[in-house]
Amino acid sequence: MLKGLGTALVTPFKGGEVDYSAFAATVDWQVEAGTDFLVPLGTTGETPTLSESEKLQLLQVTLKHAAGKPVMAGIGTNSVAGTLANMRLLQDADAFLVVVPYYNKPPQRGIYEYFKAVAGATAKPVYIYNVPGRTGSNIEAETTLALARDIPNIAGIKEASGNIGQIEAILEGRPRGFSVLSGNDDDTCKLMQKGADGVISVASNVCPAAMADFVHALQAGKFQEAEEMDKKLHPMFKALFVEPNPIPAKAAMAQLGLMENSLRLPLVKATTETEALLKEILDKPWI
């Protein structure tokens, strides 16, 4: 059961190619800062633009530098065949993150059968990723709970719907050991106070130590302390989504000297206004 702080890792590019050296350095930074588990090859990693060879090398670098921390690899596509191909390619991961199929707009029974088929192809933990703002489809609480009850290795969900009522229903109805992880940084405080187990974070790419302190305070039940941290972190949470993720995150990481501010089309660099906003936030001493 993965819990605590997971970082949805950015993929650095340099001259159009993956910058594996910068990526290794960011993984080292995450480990040193206290991140609990690592999530390469998700949306934040611009995975749709990566080749199979690049995906495999990024996973290998993550595993090499993870210092024993669990690694959850993003493998989801909008077909069972495509997702299983990624699963075979990335078989050394400790767990798999599988997005609700995008573009197809399946009914709930189709979503159920899809995850049943994917999970049935592995003994490793499978985590559902619900992000309807990107996929065009929402997995309803009843479907999530049915999968959690029926399929032993469907181990949890990254919930980025922003639908607090839906997530509360999952928290109330889930079987023992089923992990509920916030998929939105700005929902983390309220969801963990309601019993969620952690977050898969974008902001922790930029401020991993601050995010680790925040999430670990919530895990320890130090809610007043965590609420104060949440207030300080909120401007960063907001700024990282003024343009589509990971555009602002990469701009911020470039400002910190962690990587080149380079993305693959159709994503482009942040605007000058976003750059200025991020600089203002990063200049604050708490970062």
N, C-alpha and C positions, 0 to 999 in steps of 0.2 A: 504494500500500500504506500504509494508515493504521497508525501505531504510536505508542508513547509513551503519554501521558496524554490520554484523552478524558473529558470531563465530561458525564454524563447530566443535562441541565439541568432544574432545578425550574421550574415555571410559577407565578409569583406571582399571587395574587388580592387584590383590595381591594374590599370591598363587593360581593363575588360576581362581579366582573368581572376580566378579566385586567389586571394592572398592568404595562403595557408599559414604563413608565418604570423600574420596579424591575427588570424583566427585562433591559433594556438595560444598566443599571448592573452587574448580575451578569455579563453577558457581558464587559463591559469589564474587570471584576475578574479573570475567568478569563484573558483575554488577557494582562493585566499580570502575572499570577502565573506564567505560563509553560506553561499548558495547551497541548497540541499540536493538538488538534482538538475540535470542539464537537458535542454530540449532543442537539439539541432534539427534543421530541415523542416521547419514549420513555415507558416505564412511570413513571419518576420525574417526568415532566412531566404526569401525570394526563391523558394524551391521550384516553382514552375519554370524558372529560367535556367535551372541547373541540369547538366547532363548526368547520366548514370555514373560515369567515372567521377565526376565532381561530388555527387552525393556520397558515394562510397568513401572517397578520400576524406571528406568532411566528417563522416562518422568515425573513421579510423583515428583522425586527429583528436576528436572529442574523447573517445575511449582512452587514448594514450595519455591525455592530459587531465582526465577526470579525477585522478587520485582516489579511485574507488567509489566516487559518487555515482548514483544511478544515472543512466542515459536513456531518455525516452525519444525515439526517433520518429519524426513525422513521416508517414507513409501513405496517407490518404489520397485517393483520386476520386473520379466519379464513375469508376467501374470496378467490379470485383477483380477482374483480370489485371488491371493496372495496379491496384492496391497490393495484390498478392505478388506481383512482380517486384514491387518495391520492398515487400516483406522479405522476399528471398535475397534481394540485393543487400539489404541492411540487417541481415539475420543476427548479427553480433550485438545489436542493441539489447538493452535490458527489458525494454517495454516499447510498445508502439502507440503512437498517437494517430487516430484515424478520424479525419474530418467527415461530417455528414456530407454525403455526395452533393456536389454543387452542380448547378445548371439544369440537371435532370428534373428537379422538383418532384421527388418521389412522394407517394403517400406514406403514412406512418407504417403501414404493414410492409412496404418496400424497404423503408429504413431499417425496420426490425430484421428482415430477412438478409439484408446486406451485411449488417454487423454480425449476425449469426454465422454467415458464410465466412467472413473474414476471420472472426475469432476461432472458428472451427479449423482453420488452417495452421494454428500455432498453439503451443502450450504456454507461450509468454503472455504477460498481462497486456490487454488491449484497453486503451482509454479513448472514449468518445470525445470528439471535439465539436461542440455546437457553436457555430458563429453565423447565424442567419443573415447578418448584414453583409457577409461576403458570399455565402452559398446560395441564398435565395430559398433555403429550406430550414425549418426549425424542427428539432426532435422534441416532442412533447414529453412532459414529465412521466406520463403513463407508459410511454414507449421506453424511455430510459430505465424506469423501474422494472419493467418486464424483462429487459435485457439483463439488468443487474441480478434479478432473481433467477433467470433461466440459464444464463451462460456463465459458468464459474470463472473464466479468465477475462471477462469484461470487468475490469477492476476499478473503473472510475470514469469521471467525466470532467473535461475542461469546459465550463459553462460560460460562454461569452455572449449570451443572448441579451443580457441586461434586464431580463424579466425576473425580478426578484421573487414574485409570487411563484413562478414556475420552479425556481431554484429552491425555494423553501419547501415546496411539495416534494422535491427529490430528497432534500435533507430529512424530512419527516418520514418518508416512506422507504428509504434505502435499507438494504440488508447490511448486516454487520460486515465491516471491512471494505465497503464500497466507498471510494474516495471522491469527494466533491471538491474541485479546484476552481477558483475564480479564474475566468479568462479575461477579466478587465481589471486593471490595476485599481481604478477608482471604486470598484465594488468590493474590494478585498476586505476592508475594515468591517463593513456591515455584515458581509457574508460569513466571515470567520467568527464574528460575535454570535452568529446564529448556528454555528457548528460546522461550517466548511473547514476543510483540512489544509488549505493553502492557496497558492496562486501560481499560475504560469504567467510570468511577468514580461512585459516589454521594457518597463522603466528600469528593471535591474540590469539591463545592458549598460545603462548610463550611470547608475548609482547603486551598485550591488550591495555595498556595505550598509547603506541607509535602508535599503529594502529588506535586507536580512534582519537588521535590528527591528524593523517594523513588524515583519511577519512573525519573528520569534517572540516578540512581546505579546502579540495576539495569541500565539500558541500557549504562552504561559499564563493567559488570562489577565494580563496587565492592560485592561481595556482603556483606562483613562490615559495612560502613557501612550498607547498606540493611537488613540484619537488625536493626540497632539502631534504625533509624527505624521499622521494622515494629513493634517492641515498643512504641514510644511511641505509634504510631498505632492499635494494636490496640484500646484502650478505645473510641476513636471508631468504629472499624469495627463493634464489637459493639453500641454504644449506638444506632447508626443503624438497627439492625434488631430492637430490642426490641419495636417495634410495626411494622406493615406500612409499607414504604417508599411514599411520602416523608413519612410523618407525623413521624418524629423529625427528618429533615433540615429540614423547614420550621420546626419548633420551634427548632432550633439557629440557623437563618438569621434568624429573628425576634429571637432573643436577641442576635445580632450587629448588629441594626438594619438588615438588608438588605431586609426585606420584612415585610408583615403576616403573622401566623400564621393563614392562612386556607386552607381546603381545600374542595373540592366533594364533596358526598355522592355515594357512600356513605362516603368517608373523613371522619374527624373529627379534632379537635385531639388532641395528645398528652396523656397523663395527667400529673398533677402529679408523679408519681414519675419519669416520663421527663424532664420538664422539669428536675427537680432533678439528675438524673444528667447531663444535657447541660451544665447550668450548671457543675457540678463539673469536667467535662472542659474546657470552654471557658475556665475561669478559669486553667488551667495556662499557664505563660508560653510554651511552644513553639508554641501556636496563634497 
